[in-house]
Amino acid sequence: MTDLKSLYSDLAQGGPPLFFPDPPAEVTFNFDQGIAAQETFPLEDFKEIAVDVINRDEGRALEYISFGYDAGDDQIIYLSTYIELVLGYTGMREEIAAWLRADQGIDWLRADNLICTSGSVQAIALAVNALVNPGEGVLVEAASFPYAMRFMEMRGADLRTVELDEDGLVIASLEQRLQEMAADGVRPKMLYTIPTFQLPTGAVLPLERRRRLLEIAEEWDLVVLEDAIYANLCYEGETPPSLLSMDSTGLVIQSSGLSKVLAPGLRSGWIAGRTEMIEALAAVRQDLGVSQWLSRLTAEYLHRGLLEPHIEKANAVYRHKRDVAVEAVREHCSEFVDVTVPRGGFYLWLALKDNFDWDKAAEAAALAGVFCRPGESFMGAEHGRGYLRLAFSHAPEHELRRGIAALGEAMRSAAGDQVAR
Ligand SMILES: Cc1ncc(COP(=O)(O)O)c(C=O)c1O
């Protein structure tokens, strides 16, 4: 029989193995993925809105696109909404545009400045396909979102990393990388950055660096793909304005979505930018758009003004979980890790000290049912070894406490320090 795997394209052969975690014991403390907490999901609102939308829109709620209807002539109105096959439901784009205008102060943003996607990962994939040619340069932060990096690799981009510090992307390093690319004859085309509550470090890029970044983008004609997925998960203080809101060149496009602030199962993502950029993304999209049903539900949720108060309530939940996680790390792991308290986002980024054997600790932690994401996932094997990402957003408080205590115990046993605490 043919080895079916021999039929794989080069792209599939070069892909990472499918990730089915196979830990040595049942996972009881899942700190692996940054998932919105189920207890925050607005179930009652969605129940009510689902019924209202079906009553209001009837079959139109389940079409590919939103056909109009002229009741006078009893005539379906065709063609005018075909654009939804590439951009998504117009009502949803109008609602998101209104939210972004209010939230980020972007006056010019309208429905035409948005393309709705199945989660923001699809938005990132479209942006890379639409704007980067094979061999062109893409810059990413030294620790970044693995899915985004994989799209860039699949596109054949020349991928290089920019250093990070506690304030996010280091401008001097960005300039240096751009010059290196130019010296190598590579056209630097795109910077992918998560300036607010960076993944995985939680850093927030200060205003002055944002200004410089935009000046550099203009000098180099560099597309800036700003990933704003965590920007609204702010637990104290203010965040600087988004790059999209500060940009006057059109070079910035912003990916975001509702997975973190509302619910990931809606798969609601988008890219916002100047219409020329949105049209480029539309030109490489062939999947017939996003779900009309989920878009109508979500648009109505936004229309009723429910998102902002929801985010405020959800952030109170995450602020508390973050505090519980930080307190537990300080109590149980402080001998072995350095932790910076993030002002927002879903993660603690732990720098591992070298006073214990992390491989042994990781094994012991996994046996105790603790599941976290090693730094290698975000930075590659060479640089990532000294880090661990702990997602606090999803686990209930008692699991955070017990799981982090078990993690500390695993680290202590790996350090050979059995002193009872
Ligand atoms: C940095 C970053 N961007 C984008 C996403 C994608 O989220 P979604 O596709 O659900 O919008 C994630 C999810 O973890 C993320 O961490």
PDBQT file of the ligand as one rigid body, heavy atoms in Angstrom, charges set to zero:
ROOT
HETATM    1  C1  LIG A 501      -1.027  36.901  19.996  1.00  0.00    +0.000 C 
HETATM    2  C2  LIG A 501      -2.236  36.205  19.522  1.00  0.00    +0.000 A 
HETATM    3  N1  LIG A 501      -2.793  36.610  18.384  1.00  0.00    +0.000 NA
HETATM    4  C3  LIG A 501      -3.886  36.005  17.896  1.00  0.00    +0.000 A 
HETATM    5  C4  LIG A 501      -4.480  34.943  18.557  1.00  0.00    +0.000 A 
HETATM    6  C5  LIG A 501      -5.621  34.272  17.858  1.00  0.00    +0.000 C 
HETATM    7  O1  LIG A 501      -6.819  34.274  18.412  1.00  0.00    +0.000 OA
HETATM    8  P1  LIG A 501      -8.137  34.057  17.562  1.00  0.00    +0.000 P 
HETATM    9  O2  LIG A 501      -7.805  33.381  16.259  1.00  0.00    +0.000 OA
HETATM   10  O3  LIG A 501      -8.984  33.202  18.419  1.00  0.00    +0.000 OA
HETATM   11  O4  LIG A 501      -8.673  35.436  17.330  1.00  0.00    +0.000 OA
HETATM   12  C6  LIG A 501      -3.940  34.492  19.759  1.00  0.00    +0.000 A 
HETATM   13  C7  LIG A 501      -4.541  33.335  20.477  1.00  0.00    +0.000 C 
HETATM   14  O5  LIG A 501      -4.022  32.806  21.406  1.00  0.00    +0.000 OA
HETATM   15  C8  LIG A 501      -2.786  35.138  20.249  1.00  0.00    +0.000 A 
HETATM   16  O6  LIG A 501      -2.208  34.745  21.392  1.00  0.00    +0.000 OA
ENDROOT
TORSDOF 0
